[in-house]
Amino acid sequence: MYPIIFQYKALTIGGYGIMLGLAFYMAFLLTERELKLKGFNPELAYKLLLAVIPSAILGAKLFHIIDYFDEFLQDPLGMLISGSGLTVYGGYIAAILASIIVIKKNKLSVPQICDIAAAPVALGYAIGRLGCHVAGDGCYGILAGTSFLGMSYPNGLAPSSEAVYPTSLFESFMSFVIFAVLMRLRKRDLPHGLLFSLYILLNGITRFFVEFIRVNPKVALGLTQAQIIAMLFFLTGALAVFLIMRASKNRA
């Protein structure tokens, strides 16, 4: 594990921060490339990046505070200024809303641009989840016992000497698979909005099932906050896919 890569006085560069920066950068580069291929001004990628980074971080921090509100009340300032403690779905939702605003301001089709961004988002998510593993930030699964899939994080930000399921690696692997699927599907002449809807659907399915072996507090109906949001992602994606395909069939 590499929770801290470089530290000098007040300056600390962590493994998660580096991987998160790489995730944003790779998603940006791929979005820029895809915009060019589709005949759009690649400058839109810069505008989206400038909107997505702060909104994603703020959204992730806000959802983490909601998820661990008792801890927040004990040390509000500490949790607010901490570089850790980010809930990915909070970042997702905030980033999507910010992106929609940017796309609309540029008078472009939201479904079409979201389709272009679907594969880059999947790639960024996969790299970001690798960052959780590199830092050992506590996004662990339940105890793995003697399973060959288990591993310990003795030097992580949240040390674990016992073997646990590395759920961040599971999510990263599945996101790379989703990325490969989307990159292949993008070559087809699909109705606008279908590709991004499919990504939301697949992401929701993956996170929902991973949460069963991940250590997270249950909030309602025996489900975690992430599982509830994952269900909403899946249902939203499934409904969107159905409506888009039906509309496409009716036009045909």
C-alpha positions as CSV (number, residue, x, y, z in Angstrom):
1,M,0.0,0.0,0.0
2,Y,1.1,3.6,-0.7
3,P,-1.1,5.9,1.3
4,I,1.6,8.6,1.4
5,I,3.9,9.1,-1.6
6,F,5.5,12.4,-0.6
7,Q,5.4,14.5,2.6
8,Y,7.2,17.7,3.4
9,K,6.0,19.8,6.3
10,A,2.4,20.7,5.5
11,L,2.6,19.3,2.0
12,T,1.3,15.7,1.7
13,I,0.8,13.9,-1.6
14,G,-1.1,10.6,-1.2
15,G,-1.5,7.6,-3.4
16,Y,-5.3,8.2,-3.6
17,G,-4.8,11.8,-4.7
18,I,-2.4,10.8,-7.5
19,M,-4.8,8.1,-8.8
20,L,-7.8,10.4,-8.6
21,G,-5.9,13.1,-10.6
22,L,-5.0,10.4,-13.1
23,A,-8.6,9.3,-13.3
24,F,-9.8,12.8,-14.1
25,Y,-7.0,13.3,-16.6
26,M,-7.5,10.1,-18.5
27,A,-11.3,10.7,-18.6
28,F,-10.6,14.2,-19.9
29,L,-8.2,13.0,-22.6
30,L,-10.6,10.3,-23.8
31,T,-13.6,12.7,-23.8
32,E,-11.6,15.2,-25.8
33,R,-10.7,12.5,-28.3
34,E,-14.3,11.3,-28.6
35,L,-15.6,14.8,-29.1
36,K,-13.2,15.3,-32.0
37,L,-14.2,12.0,-33.6
38,K,-17.9,13.0,-33.3
39,G,-17.3,16.4,-34.9
40,F,-17.7,18.5,-31.7
41,N,-15.4,21.3,-30.4
42,P,-13.0,19.4,-28.1
43,E,-12.8,22.6,-25.9
44,L,-16.0,21.3,-24.3
45,A,-13.9,18.7,-22.6
46,Y,-12.0,21.5,-20.7
47,K,-15.3,23.1,-19.7
48,L,-16.7,19.9,-18.4
49,L,-13.5,19.1,-16.5
50,L,-13.5,22.5,-14.8
51,A,-17.1,21.9,-13.7
52,V,-16.8,18.3,-12.8
53,I,-13.7,18.3,-10.5
54,P,-15.0,20.8,-7.9
55,S,-18.6,19.6,-8.0
56,A,-17.6,15.9,-7.7
57,I,-15.4,16.6,-4.7
58,L,-18.0,18.7,-3.0
59,G,-20.8,16.2,-3.7
60,A,-18.6,13.3,-2.5
61,K,-17.8,15.1,0.7
62,L,-21.4,16.1,1.4
63,F,-22.7,12.6,0.9
64,H,-19.9,11.3,3.2
65,I,-21.0,13.7,5.9
66,I,-24.6,12.6,5.6
67,D,-23.5,8.9,5.7
68,Y,-21.4,9.5,8.8
69,F,-23.2,12.4,10.4
70,D,-22.5,11.2,14.0
71,E,-18.8,11.4,13.3
72,F,-19.2,14.8,11.7
73,L,-20.9,16.2,14.8
74,Q,-17.9,15.0,16.9
75,D,-15.3,16.8,14.7
76,P,-17.0,19.0,12.0
77,L,-13.9,20.9,11.0
78,G,-11.7,17.9,10.9
79,M,-14.1,16.0,8.6
80,L,-14.5,19.1,6.3
81,I,-10.8,19.7,5.8
82,S,-9.8,16.1,5.6
83,G,-8.6,14.9,2.2
84,S,-10.2,11.5,2.8
85,G,-13.9,10.7,3.4
86,L,-15.4,10.9,0.0
87,T,-18.6,9.1,-1.1
88,V,-18.4,8.3,-4.8
89,Y,-22.1,8.4,-5.6
90,G,-22.3,11.9,-4.1
91,G,-19.6,12.9,-6.5
92,Y,-21.3,11.2,-9.4
93,I,-24.7,13.0,-8.8
94,A,-23.1,16.4,-8.4
95,A,-20.8,15.9,-11.4
96,I,-23.8,14.8,-13.6
97,L,-25.8,17.9,-12.6
98,A,-22.9,20.2,-13.2
99,S,-22.2,18.6,-16.6
100,I,-25.8,19.0,-17.7
101,I,-25.6,22.7,-16.9
102,V,-22.4,23.1,-18.9
103,I,-23.8,21.2,-21.9
104,K,-27.0,23.2,-21.9
105,K,-25.1,26.5,-21.7
106,N,-23.2,25.4,-24.8
107,K,-26.6,24.7,-26.5
108,L,-25.7,21.1,-27.2
109,S,-27.7,17.8,-26.9
110,V,-27.4,16.5,-23.3
111,P,-28.1,12.8,-24.3
112,Q,-25.6,13.0,-27.2
113,I,-22.8,14.5,-25.1
114,C,-23.5,12.1,-22.2
115,D,-23.1,9.2,-24.6
116,I,-19.7,10.5,-25.6
117,A,-18.7,10.8,-22.0
118,A,-20.0,7.3,-20.9
119,A,-16.9,5.3,-21.7
120,P,-14.5,8.0,-20.3
121,V,-16.5,8.1,-17.1
122,A,-16.3,4.3,-16.8
123,L,-12.5,4.5,-17.3
124,G,-12.1,7.3,-14.7
125,Y,-14.2,5.3,-12.2
126,A,-12.0,2.2,-12.7
127,I,-8.8,4.2,-12.1
128,G,-10.3,6.0,-9.1
129,R,-11.2,2.8,-7.5
130,L,-7.6,1.6,-7.9
131,G,-6.7,4.7,-5.9
132,C,-8.8,3.4,-3.0
133,H,-6.8,0.1,-3.1
134,V,-3.4,1.9,-3.4
135,A,-4.2,4.1,-0.4
136,G,-5.9,1.4,1.7
137,D,-8.5,4.0,2.6
138,G,-10.9,1.7,4.4
139,C,-13.2,0.8,1.5
140,Y,-12.8,-2.8,2.4
141,G,-15.1,-5.8,2.3
142,I,-15.9,-8.2,5.1
143,L,-13.4,-10.6,6.5
144,A,-12.3,-13.1,3.8
145,G,-11.1,-15.9,6.1
146,T,-9.0,-18.3,4.1
147,S,-10.4,-17.2,0.7
148,F,-7.7,-16.7,-1.9
149,L,-9.5,-13.4,-2.8
150,G,-8.7,-11.9,0.6
151,M,-5.9,-9.5,1.3
152,S,-4.7,-7.3,4.2
153,Y,-3.9,-3.6,4.3
154,P,-1.4,-3.3,7.2
155,N,0.1,-0.1,5.8
156,G,-3.2,1.5,4.6
157,L,-4.7,4.8,5.7
158,A,-7.1,2.5,7.6
159,P,-4.9,-0.4,8.6
160,S,-6.3,-3.9,8.5
161,S,-4.0,-6.8,9.5
162,E,-6.7,-9.3,8.8
163,A,-7.6,-10.5,5.3
164,V,-10.6,-8.8,3.8
165,Y,-12.2,-8.8,0.4
166,P,-10.7,-6.0,-1.7
167,T,-14.0,-4.6,-2.9
168,S,-12.3,-1.6,-4.5
169,L,-10.4,-3.9,-6.8
170,F,-13.6,-5.8,-7.6
171,E,-15.3,-2.6,-8.6
172,S,-12.3,-1.4,-10.6
173,F,-12.2,-4.7,-12.6
174,M,-15.9,-4.5,-13.4
175,S,-15.6,-0.9,-14.4
176,F,-12.8,-1.7,-16.8
177,V,-15.1,-4.4,-18.3
178,I,-17.9,-1.9,-18.6
179,F,-15.5,0.5,-20.2
180,A,-14.5,-2.1,-22.8
181,V,-18.2,-2.9,-23.6
182,L,-19.0,0.8,-24.0
183,M,-16.0,1.5,-26.2
184,R,-17.2,-1.3,-28.5
185,L,-20.8,-0.2,-28.5
186,R,-20.0,3.4,-29.3
187,K,-19.0,2.4,-32.8
188,R,-22.6,1.5,-33.6
189,D,-25.4,3.9,-34.7
190,L,-27.3,3.9,-31.4
191,P,-30.1,6.2,-30.3
192,H,-28.9,9.2,-28.4
193,G,-28.8,8.7,-24.6
194,L,-28.7,4.9,-24.9
195,L,-25.0,4.5,-24.2
196,F,-25.0,6.6,-21.0
197,S,-28.2,5.0,-19.8
198,L,-26.6,1.6,-20.2
199,Y,-23.6,2.8,-18.2
200,I,-25.8,4.0,-15.4
201,L,-27.6,0.6,-15.4
202,L,-24.4,-1.5,-15.3
203,N,-22.8,0.7,-12.7
204,G,-25.8,0.4,-10.5
205,I,-25.9,-3.4,-10.8
206,T,-22.1,-3.7,-10.0
207,R,-22.2,-1.5,-6.9
208,F,-25.4,-3.0,-5.6
209,F,-23.9,-6.5,-5.4
210,V,-20.5,-5.4,-4.3
211,E,-22.1,-3.7,-1.3
212,F,-23.2,-7.1,0.1
213,I,-19.6,-7.9,1.0
214,R,-18.5,-4.4,1.8
215,V,-18.4,-2.9,5.3
216,N,-20.8,0.0,5.2
217,P,-23.5,1.1,7.7
218,K,-27.1,0.0,6.8
219,V,-29.5,2.9,6.6
220,A,-32.8,1.3,5.6
221,L,-34.3,-2.1,4.7
222,G,-31.0,-3.7,5.5
223,L,-29.4,-1.8,2.7
224,T,-26.5,0.7,2.7
225,Q,-26.8,4.2,1.3
226,A,-24.7,3.2,-1.7
227,Q,-27.1,0.2,-2.4
228,I,-30.1,2.4,-2.4
229,I,-28.5,4.9,-4.8
230,A,-27.2,2.0,-6.9
231,M,-30.8,0.7,-7.1
232,L,-31.9,4.2,-8.3
233,F,-29.1,4.2,-10.8
234,F,-30.2,0.8,-12.1
235,L,-33.9,1.6,-12.3
236,T,-33.2,5.0,-13.9
237,G,-30.9,3.4,-16.5
238,A,-33.3,0.5,-17.2
239,L,-36.2,2.9,-17.6
240,A,-34.2,5.2,-19.9
241,V,-33.0,2.3,-22.0
242,F,-36.6,1.0,-22.4
243,L,-38.0,4.5,-23.3
244,I,-35.2,5.3,-25.7
245,M,-35.5,1.9,-27.5
246,R,-39.3,2.2,-27.7
247,A,-39.1,5.8,-29.1
248,S,-36.4,4.6,-31.6
249,K,-38.6,1.7,-32.7
250,N,-41.7,4.0,-33.1
251,R,-39.7,6.4,-35.3
252,A,-38.4,3.5,-37.4
